[in-house]
């Protein structure tokens, strides 16, 4: 960036950067205020992290996805916190954590090099609940160390912003007020708010902007060129991956005078191991911890950490396969957590990608009564809108062109969680249906909700063991258990596991099994045109003797189906099934044969960790 451009940006920054001074305050008061801010920050970070881990983001299935993850700076399991906040915005990049610990900003855009459709998002809590707010067009947001300010890069092409100017902007008051600074690049504030750096493309173009002209300019470190985007590591120093005669290293660089930048301290040498090329380093002045991306040529990359002045080998933060891409690291303000962007592989079955996949948070204190007031308000709801494709049945096609998210005739959604203490899967199904039909004696001509669940998360269909399998099958032999519940006193007439395959008299019922041998229960409630089904489902590796152990990280197969009947069948009346009934499900995977023998037809649920105490 040229000197005139830097000076122009600095002149626009002067009035915004100045704030109340503590220079005249007693040292004891300054120290006490700092301690209070640190305690408040820790409390805010704990509250936000607890909710992010309890309600992780649903993974994007786009092949060009980039998600934002949260991980403890000491290592452990990463949590996906942002994936596709709006349809199509599947590339989530450049996270920035506010200095008070309450908010995380990031940019989300569509695939491709054009960034005109990039949006700025804020992830925070409101009344203790997670929310994602949209601040308008822009990318690479950088939250200011004080106040409500943010700097971001704005691309005017294709955006709805009335201001035509592109380049760097200052955003205030939740993005509603904007001031154009000019220039171009990815911004990052210094701790004092009096300086910021602009990372150009391609590297090593790094400029320091300062209200003091003698401390501004392009970063000049000719003997040790910067290899990847650096980060602030204090007011007058950066942490960067630099080139040395021995290979790429991680170092602290003094930028008091950007035109004569010098290495202050090496944090990691190639000789210390492991054999990786570092990139995107970050450094916490609170903990003295440095975290960076280490790439192994031709294999992939991972996160590594090292302490200041330590000579030991850098330590990996995760015990998992190498990633294809990791970038855009950021610390929480207290240095305890790390944010990063990554494209991680999604769970696959033997037949390929399971399109429907979600994370079930840990729940407690759920009362099964059809009233969802004891469910977390922020728990995600998943649309049930895929028309069933079952060669054995024909259903009404009249709803196939309707919006199954808003149709008054039939629209449905569900939420899922689990209780690690009770070892039950909880499923809340909400169905909007203008006509409730419960009196028909046949299964496929009554309103109902069906739960298909596979505790082993099977990856291959299984053939029935008997030639006349419909009369001889037991739920002991089926990889998928099929529970059915109706919103009325008449149970679903499914077949049991008894020798004469008689119809079950339980509501809910278990096809080819006995629901009394399980802990599965269901309650329902009808208000207006809305019916709520509240399920507690026992999951099995093999019914009825081997219940699935439900805990963090466990994957199970699941599908939730809703059957809608629009006409009450009268005694002696006959009508074609295909003219009267509709069946929709969550999973869009194809069915190979009969569903209880095909676990690949289900979606995937991954159990989350219990909330922090």
Secondary structure, 3 states (H helix, E strand, C coil): CCHHHHHHHHHHHHHHHCCCCCCCCCHHHHHHHHHHHHHHHHHHHHHHHHHHHHCCCCCCCCCCCEEEEEEECCCCCCEEEECCCCCCCCEEEEEEECCCCCEEEEEEECCCCCCCCCEEEEEEEECCEEEEEEEEECEEEEECCCCCCEEEEECCCCCCCCCCCCEEEEEECCCCEEEEEECCCEEEECCCCCEEEEECCCCCCEEEEECCHHHCEECCCHHHCECCCCEECCCCEEEEEEEECCEEEEEEEECCCHHHCEEEEEEECHHHCCCCEEEEEEECCCCCEEEEEEEECCCEEEEEEEECCCCCCCEECCCCCCECEEEEEEECCCCCEEEEEEECCCCEECCEECCCEEEEEECCCCCCCCCHHHCCCCCCCEEECEECCCCCCCCCCCCCCCCCCCCCCCEEEEEEEEECCCCEEEEEEEEECCCCCCCCCCHHHCCEEEEEEECCCCCCCCCCCCCCHHHHCCCCCCCCEEEEECCCCCCCCCECCCCCCCECCCCCEECCCCHHHCCCEEEEEEECCEEEEEEEECCEEECCCEECCCCCCCEEEEEEEEEEECCCCCCCCCCCHHHCEEEEECCCCCCCCCHHHCHHHCEEEEECCCCCC
